[in-house]
Amino acid sequence: MDRLFQPFQRGEGEKRFQGLGLGLYIASQIAEAHGGKIEVTSNAQETRFAFTMTV
């Protein structure tokens, strides 16, 4: 999870999904540009992404 928001990184699960690994990177950059951040937590049951932004 340390590299999850880096460009061109993909998870280590199934390889059947295609993509460049840019989606979470782009989302994190947009959040950062607006003074926010995206965080991730994960356990055996779920993976949760949270977007926070100061007003």
N, C-alpha and C positions, 0 to 999 in steps of 0.2 A: 504494500500500500504506500510505501515511501515514494515511489515513482509514479503513482497513479495519475497525477496531474501534469506530468511531463509529456512533451510532444513525442509522438511515435511509440508510446508504451502501450502494451496490451496485457490483459490478465493472463494468468497461466492456466486457465481452465480449458475448455474445449476449443479447438482451433477451427471449428466449422463456421464461425462468424467472420465475415470480411470487414475490412475497414483499415484506416490508416492510424488509428489511435490518436486522433486529434480532438475528438468531441469534448472530453473532460478538460483538456488543456484550453480549448477555446472558451468553454464555459467559465473556467477559473480566471482567465484573462479578462473576460467581460465583467465578472464580479469584482475583480481587483480594480478595474478602471472606474468603477462606480463606488469605490470605497468599501466594498464588501469582501466576503470570502466564502469559499465552499469547503466544507469539511466532510469527511467520511468516517463512519464507524461500521464495523462488521463483526458478526459472530456466526455461529453455525446455522441460525435461523434466518437472518436477514442482513442485508447491506443497506445502510441508510446514508443518504447525502443530505446535508443541511446547508442552506444558503442564508447567510446573515449579512445585514447591511445597516449601518448607522443612519439615522435620519437627520 
